[in-house]
Amino acid sequence: MCFSPEASFTASAVLLTAGIIAIRESRLTYKLPFAVIPIFFSLQQFSEGVLWVALQRPEFAHWQHVATISFLIFAQVVWPLWVPLSMLAIEKKQLTIKALAILTLFGFLISGYLLYCILVFKVLASTDCFHIYY
């Protein structure tokens, strides 16, 4: 998402703040899965910031693999499952609940497959023109 370590770390800090506020404001426990989305996104952006640093500075290269895997876990495993699951927790209409349940099932299958790919295949990251390619 971001184009530099500074942008990733700034986005992470802003999202962390928004997540803390969202959690404090969600007084009902069934809203918590939705309220933690900014916290998860903050962690994803932080891992991308670490990856930027690791790709740009050789003395931090040992963090590259962990940061790459962390970012991809959020991007490809957490989001396809968490988003429909968190919406399912707060939905009240039966028809929408059924649709979200189906999307959650698909999210579970997609997340499982992508986790398998991350664990089995070699994962690399590189930068070009202010973008990270995975």
Contact map, one row per residue, 1 for C-alpha under 8 A:
11100001000000000000000000000000000000000000000000000000000000000000000000000000000000000000000000000000000000000000000000000000000000
11111011000000000000000000000000000000000000100100000000000000000000000000000000000000000000000000000000000000000000000000000000001000
11111011000000000000000000000000000000000000000000000000000000000000000000000000000000000000000000000000000000000000000000000000011100
01111111000000000000000000000000000000000000000010010000000000000000000000000000000000000000000000000000000000000000000000000000010000
01111111100000000000000000000000000000000000000111111000000000000000000000000000000000000000000000000000000000000000000000000000000000
00011111110000000000000000000000000000000000000010000000000000000000000000000000000000000000000000000000000000000000000000000000000000
01111111111000000000000000000000000000000000000010000000000000000000000000000000000000000000000000000000000000000000000000000000000000
11111111111100000000000000000000000000000000110110000000000000000000000000000000000000000000000000000000000000000000000000000000000000
00001111111110000000000000000000000000000000110010000000000000000000000000000000000000000000000000000000000000000000000000000000000000
00000111111111000000000000000000000000000000000000000000000000000000000000000000000000000000000000000000000000000000000000000000000000
00000011111111100000000000000000000000000100100000000000000000000000000000000000000000000000000000000000000000000000000000000000000000
00000001111111110000000000000000000000001111110000000000000000000000000000000000000000000000000000000000000000000000000000000000000000
00000000111111111000000000000000000000000100000000000000000000000000000000000000000000000000000000000000000000000000000000000000000000
00000000011111111100000000000000000000000100000000000000000000000000000000000000000000000000000000000000000000000000000000000000000000
00000000001111111110000000000000000001101100000000000000000000000000000000000000000000000000000000000000000000000000000000000000000000
00000000000111111111000000000000000001100100000000000000000000000000000000000000000000000000000000000000000000000000000000000000000000
00000000000011111111100000000000000000000000000000000000000000000000000000000000000000000000000000000000000000000000000000000000000000
00000000000001111111110000000000000001100000000000000000000000000000000000000000000000000000000000000000000000000000000000000000000000
00000000000000111111111000000000001111100000000000000000000000000000000000000000000000000000000000000000000000000000000000000000000000
00000000000000011111111100000000000000100000000000000000000000000000000000000000000000000000000000000000000000000000000000000000000000
00000000000000001111111110000000000000000000000000000000000000000000000000000000000000000000000000000000000000000000000000000000000000
00000000000000000111111111000000001100000000000000000000000000000000000000000000000000000000000000000000000000000000000000000000000000
00000000000000000011111111100001001100000000000000000000000000000000000000000000000000000000000000000000000000000000000000000000000000
00000000000000000001111111100000000000000000000000000000000000000000000000000000000000000000000000000000000000000000000000000000000000
00000000000000000000111111100000000000000000000000000000000000000000000000000000000000000000000000000000000000000000000000000000000000
00000000000000000000011111111011001000000000000000000000000000000000000000000000000000000000000000000000000000000000000000000000000000
00000000000000000000001111111010000000000000000000000000000000000000000000000000000000000000000000000000000000000000000000000000000000
00000000000000000000000001111111000000000000000000000000000000000000000000000000000000000000000000000000000000000000000000000000000000
00000000000000000000000001111111000000000000000000000000000000000000000000000000000000000000000000000000000000000000000000000000000000
00000000000000000000000000011111100000000000000000000000000000000000000000000000000000001100000000000000000000000000000000000000000000
00000000000000000000000001111111111000000000000000000000000000000000000000000000000001001100000000000000000000000000000000000000000000
00000000000000000000001001011111111100000000000000000000000000000000000000000000000000000000000000000000000000000000000000000000000000
00000000000000000000000000000111111110000000000000000000000000000000000000000000010011001000000000000000000000000000000000000000000000
00000000000000000000000000000011111110000000000000000000000000000000000000000000001001100000000000000000000000000000000000000000000000
00000000000000000010011001000011111111000000000000000000000000000000000000000000000000000000000000000000000000000000000000000000000000
00000000000000000010011000000001111111110000000000000000000000000000000000000000000000000000000000000000000000000000000000000000000000
00000000000000000010000000000000111111111000000000000000000000000000000000000000001000000000000000000000000000000000000000000000000000
00000000000000110110000000000000001111111100000000000000000000000000000000000000000000000000000000000000000000000000000000000000000000
00000000000000110111000000000000000111111110000000000000000000000000000000000000000000000000000000000000000000000000000000000000000000
00000000000000000000000000000000000111111111000000000000000000000000000001000000000000000000000000000000000000000000000000000000000000
00000000000100100000000000000000000011111111100000000000000000000000000001000000000000000000000000000000000000000000000000000000000000
00000000001111110000000000000000000001111111110000000000000000000000000000000000000000000000000000000000000000000000000000000000000000
00000000000100000000000000000000000000111111111000000000000000000000000000000000000000000000000000000000000000000000000000000000000000
00000000000100000000000000000000000000011111111100000000000000000000011001100000000000000000000000000000000000000000000000000000000000
01000001101100000000000000000000000000001111111110000000000000000000001000000000000000000000000000000000000000000000000000000000000000
00000001100100000000000000000000000000000111111111000000000000000000000000000000000000000000000000000000000000000000000000000000000000
00000000000000000000000000000000000000000011111111100000000000000011011000000000000000000000000000000000000000000000000000000000000000
01001001000000000000000000000000000000000001111111110000000000000011001000000000000000000000000000000000000000000000000000000000000000
00011111100000000000000000000000000000000000111111111000000000000000000000000000000000000000000000000000000000000000000000000000000000
00001000000000000000000000000000000000000000011111111100000000110010000000000000000000000000000000000000000000000000000000000000000000
00001000000000000000000000000000000000000000001111111110000000110011000000000000000000000000000000000000000000000000000000000000000000
00011000000000000000000000000000000000000000000111111111000000000000000000000000000000000000000000000000000000000000000000000000000100
00001000000000000000000000000000000000000000000011111111100100000000000000000000000000000000000000000000000000000000000000000000000000
00000000000000000000000000000000000000000000000001111111111111110000000000000000000000000000000000000000000000000000000000000000000000
00000000000000000000000000000000000000000000000000111111110110010000000000000000000000000000000000000000000000000000000000000110000000
00000000000000000000000000000000000000000000000000011111110000000000000000000000000000000000000000000000000000000000000000000000000000
00000000000000000000000000000000000000000000000000001111111110000000000000000000000000000000000000000000000000000000000000000000000000
00000000000000000000000000000000000000000000000000000111111110000000000000000000000000000000000000000000000000000000000000000000000000
00000000000000000000000000000000000000000000000000000100111111000000000000000000000000000000000000000000000000000000000000000000000000
00000000000000000000000000000000000000000000000000001110111111110000000000000000000000000000000000000000000000000000000000000000000000
00000000000000000000000000000000000000000000000000000110111111110000000000000000000000000000000000000000000000000000000000000000000000
00000000000000000000000000000000000000000000000000000100001111111000000000000000000000000000000000000000000000000000000000000000000000
00000000000000000000000000000000000000000000000001100100000111111110000000000000000000000000000000000000000000000000000000000000000000
00000000000000000000000000000000000000000000000001100110000111111111000000000000000000000000000000000000000000000000000000000000000000
00000000000000000000000000000000000000000000000000000000000001111111100000000000000000000000000000000000000000000000000000010000000000
00000000000000000000000000000000000000000000000000000000000000111111110000000000000000000000000000000000000000000000000000000000000000
00000000000000000000000000000000000000000000001101100000000000111111111000000000000000000000000000000000000000000000000000000000000000
00000000000000000000000000000000000000000000001100100000000000011111111100000000000000000000000000000000000000000000000000111000000001
00000000000000000000000000000000000000000000000000000000000000001111111110000000000000000000000000000000000000000000010000100000000000
00000000000000000000000000000000000000000001001000000000000000000111111111000000000000000000000000000000000000000000000000000000000000
00000000000000000000000000000000000000000001101100000000000000000011111111100000000000000000000000000000000000000000000000000000000000
00000000000000000000000000000000000000000000000000000000000000000001111111111000000000000000000000000000000000000000010000000000000000
00000000000000000000000000000000000000000000000000000000000000000000111111111100000000000000000000000000000000000010010000000000000000
00000000000000000000000000000000000000011001000000000000000000000000011111111110000000000000000000000000000000000000000000000000000000
00000000000000000000000000000000000000000001000000000000000000000000001111111110000000000000000000000000000000000000000000000000000000
00000000000000000000000000000000000000000000000000000000000000000000000111111111000000000000000000000000000000100110000000000000000000
00000000000000000000000000000000000000000000000000000000000000000000000111111111100000000000000000000000000001110110000000000000000000
00000000000000000000000000000000000000000000000000000000000000000000000011111111110000000000000000000000000000100000000000000000000000
00000000000000000000000000000000000000000000000000000000000000000000000001111111111000000000000000000000000000000000000000000000000000
00000000000000000000000000000000000000000000000000000000000000000000000000011111111100000000000000000001001101100000000000000000000000
00000000000000000000000000000000000000000000000000000000000000000000000000001111111110000000000000000001111101100000000000000000000000
00000000000000000000000000000000100000000000000000000000000000000000000000000111111111000000000000000001001000000000000000000000000000
00000000000000000000000000000000010010000000000000000000000000000000000000000011111111100000000000000000000000000000000000000000000000
00000000000000000000000000000000000000000000000000000000000000000000000000000001111111110000000000011011001000000000000000000000000000
00000000000000000000000000000000100000000000000000000000000000000000000000000000111111111000000000011001000000000000000000000000000000
00000000000000000000000000000010110000000000000000000000000000000000000000000000011111111100000000000000000000000000000000000000000000
00000000000000000000000000000000010000000000000000000000000000000000000000000000001111111110000000010000000000000000000000000000000000
00000000000000000000000000000000000000000000000000000000000000000000000000000000000111111110000010011000000000000000000000000000000000
00000000000000000000000000000110100000000000000000000000000000000000000000000000000011111110000000000000000000000000000000000000000000
00000000000000000000000000000110000000000000000000000000000000000000000000000000000001111111000000000000000000000000000000000000000000
00000000000000000000000000000000000000000000000000000000000000000000000000000000000000111111100110000000000000000000000000000000000000
00000000000000000000000000000000000000000000000000000000000000000000000000000000000000000111110110000000000000000000000000000000000000
00000000000000000000000000000000000000000000000000000000000000000000000000000000000000000011111110000000000000000000000000000000000000
00000000000000000000000000000000000000000000000000000000000000000000000000000000000000000001111111000000000000000000000000000000000000
00000000000000000000000000000000000000000000000000000000000000000000000000000000000000000000111111100000000000000000000000000000000000
00000000000000000000000000000000000000000000000000000000000000000000000000000000000000000011111111110000000000000000000000000000000000
00000000000000000000000000000000000000000000000000000000000000000000000000000000000000010011111111111000000000000000000000000000000000
00000000000000000000000000000000000000000000000000000000000000000000000000000000000000000000011111111100000000000000000000000000000000
00000000000000000000000000000000000000000000000000000000000000000000000000000000000000000000001111111110000000000000000000000000000000
00000000000000000000000000000000000000000000000000000000000000000000000000000000000110110000000111111111000000000000000000000000000000
00000000000000000000000000000000000000000000000000000000000000000000000000000000000110010000000011111111100000000000000000000000000000
00000000000000000000000000000000000000000000000000000000000000000000000000000000000000000000000001111111110000000000000000000000000000
00000000000000000000000000000000000000000000000000000000000000000000000000000000000100000000000000111111111000000000000000000000000000
00000000000000000000000000000000000000000000000000000000000000000000000000000001110110000000000000011111111100000000000000000000000000
00000000000000000000000000000000000000000000000000000000000000000000000000000000100000000000000000001111111110000000000000000000000000
00000000000000000000000000000000000000000000000000000000000000000000000000000000100000000000000000000111111111000000000000000000000000
00000000000000000000000000000000000000000000000000000000000000000000000000000001110100000000000000000011111111100000000000000000000000
00000000000000000000000000000000000000000000000000000000000000000000000000000001100000000000000000000001111111110000000000000000000000
00000000000000000000000000000000000000000000000000000000000000000000000000000000000000000000000000000000111111111000000000000000000000
00000000000000000000000000000000000000000000000000000000000000000000000000001001100000000000000000000000011111111100000000000000000000
00000000000000000000000000000000000000000000000000000000000000000000000000011101100000000000000000000000001111111110000000000000000000
00000000000000000000000000000000000000000000000000000000000000000000000000001000000000000000000000000000000111111111000000000000000000
00000000000000000000000000000000000000000000000000000000000000000000000000000000000000000000000000000000000011111111100000000000000000
00000000000000000000000000000000000000000000000000000000000000000000000000011000000000000000000000000000000001111111110000000000000000
00000000000000000000000000000000000000000000000000000000000000000000000010011000000000000000000000000000000000111111111000000000000000
00000000000000000000000000000000000000000000000000000000000000000000000000000000000000000000000000000000000000011111111100000000000000
00000000000000000000000000000000000000000000000000000000000000000000000000000000000000000000000000000000000000001111111110000000000000
00000000000000000000000000000000000000000000000000000000000000000000100110000000000000000000000000000000000000000111111111100000000000
00000000000000000000000000000000000000000000000000000000000000000000000000000000000000000000000000000000000000000011111111000000000000
00000000000000000000000000000000000000000000000000000000000000000000000000000000000000000000000000000000000000000001111111000000000000
00000000000000000000000000000000000000000000000000000000000000000000000000000000000000000000000000000000000000000000111111100000000000
00000000000000000000000000000000000000000000000000000000000000000000000000000000000000000000000000000000000000000000011111110000000000
00000000000000000000000000000000000000000000000000000000000000000001100000000000000000000000000000000000000000000000010011111000000001
00000000000000000000000000000000000000000000000000000000000000001001000000000000000000000000000000000000000000000000000001111100000001
00000000000000000000000000000000000000000000000000000000000000000001000000000000000000000000000000000000000000000000000000111110000111
00000000000000000000000000000000000000000000000000000010000000000000000000000000000000000000000000000000000000000000000000011111000111
00000000000000000000000000000000000000000000000000000010000000000000000000000000000000000000000000000000000000000000000000001111111110
00000000000000000000000000000000000000000000000000000000000000000000000000000000000000000000000000000000000000000000000000000111111110
00000000000000000000000000000000000000000000000000000000000000000000000000000000000000000000000000000000000000000000000000000011111000
00110000000000000000000000000000000000000000000000000000000000000000000000000000000000000000000000000000000000000000000000000011111100
01100000000000000000000000000000000000000000000000000000000000000000000000000000000000000000000000000000000000000000000000000011111110
00100000000000000000000000000000000000000000000000010000000000000000000000000000000000000000000000000000000000000000000000001111011111
00000000000000000000000000000000000000000000000000000000000000000000000000000000000000000000000000000000000000000000000000001111001111
00000000000000000000000000000000000000000000000000000000000000000001000000000000000000000000000000000000000000000000000000111100000111
